Structure formats: C-alpha cells, structure tokens
C-alpha cells in the first residue's frame, strides 16, 4: 500500500501588516466556504517553519507537502495584490467571488 502525501495550504500573516488586514477577511471567508487553509502568524511560522521555503514577507499563501517538508505551490503576490485592489474598489464583488476564485485556483471544485 502506497503512502499518500499530505498536502496542506497555509496563510501566514503579521499583526499590523496593511495588506494582511485586507487579505485576512478573504481567507476567513474562504475558510467559511470550506477551504482547508491553516492560518498562522509569522511568529508562529518562524517557530515551526513548514515547507522548506522560508516566508520572506506577509501576507503569504502556499501549499506544502507535509510528509516531505517541501513547498509545492505559492500563490503569487500579484494575485494577493489583486484581491487587495478588489477589496478597495469593489468589495461587493470580492465578497461574492473571491472564495470561489481561490478555491478553483487551488483545485477545489
């Protein structure tokens, strides 16, 4: 019997981070829609790094293979920047579509 890899999404944030204050509600909405993403502060991440690739800035969203301590995918900052811009200019669109968009982006249908 082959062992199945355990892949997990993570969101790393920092208190007082302006972009984090815009992205965190989106992550919370995605979690409420059933997305399995672990939210952790940068301080907690630094105490227990995951994925073998250091987080250099926040906000940061990535998927890691837990069994092999390897980062599999990072959602680029331009995607996060787009979410922040949407939250500033058209929050009604963000509330309706951001969770579904990111669920699709990471393969949850």
RAGI-V915561 format. One record per residue. D_LAST is the distance of its C-alpha to the last C-alpha in whole Angstrom. Layout:
# RAGI-V915561
d_last = <D_LAST & D_LAST>
This chain:
# RAGI-V915561
d_last = <27 & 25 & 24 & 21 & 20 & 19 & 16 & 16 & 15 & 19 & 20 & 24 & 26 & 29 & 31 & 33 & 31 & 30 & 27 & 26 & 27 & 25 & 21 & 22 & 21 & 18 & 17 & 18 & 16 & 13 & 14 & 15 & 12 & 11 & 10 & 13 & 15 & 19 & 21 & 24 & 28 & 29 & 32 & 30 & 28 & 32 & 33 & 30 & 29 & 25 & 24 & 28 & 27 & 29 & 27 & 30 & 29 & 27 & 24 & 22 & 19 & 18 & 17 & 19 & 20 & 22 & 24 & 26 & 26 & 24 & 22 & 19 & 18 & 19 & 17 & 20 & 23 & 23 & 19 & 20 & 23 & 21 & 20 & 23 & 25 & 22 & 23 & 27 & 27 & 24 & 23 & 22 & 19 & 18 & 18 & 16 & 14 & 14 & 11 & 8 & 10 & 10 & 7 & 6 & 9 & 9 & 6 & 4 & 0>
